[in-house]
């Protein structure tokens, strides 16, 4: 059986109810997990999905993809990066499936990095894209959005242990 916090009350508001355990948190800070909106752990999670450097700081949700993202990938970007091993994914959906199979200890989401779309089309060159190249970059982003980045196609609501979804 897993431990679940059902309710948190300030001591002055504590109702008289039967509980299995009361934790006195006076003098402490009680918070939900923190969200790192500019995370860069997309590749690090592949090495250690436990994410201890985040969890120990109270960070439980990571959003990455600002700039570069771990997917999508194509042959051009892999060649430019000089990848010594071939990743087991090309799309964001495949990347998320890989993470899910491996297991990670945090909530995780990603954008398709604008730099990743650029690198897939023109590589690491320092120049403006042509009109056609810009359309290709836009198509990469649009395709990932259509695929919903590998995310579930329905939303899930958090619910307390034993409660029915609202």
PyMOL commands that set and color helices and strands:
alter all, ss='L'
color gray80, all
select helices_A, chain A and resi 11-13+44-47+52-55+75-81+92-102+114-122+131-146+148-150
alter helices_A, ss='H'
color red, helices_A
select strands_A, chain A and resi 34-36+59-64+107-110
alter strands_A, ss='S'
color yellow, strands_A
deselect
rebuild
show_as cartoon
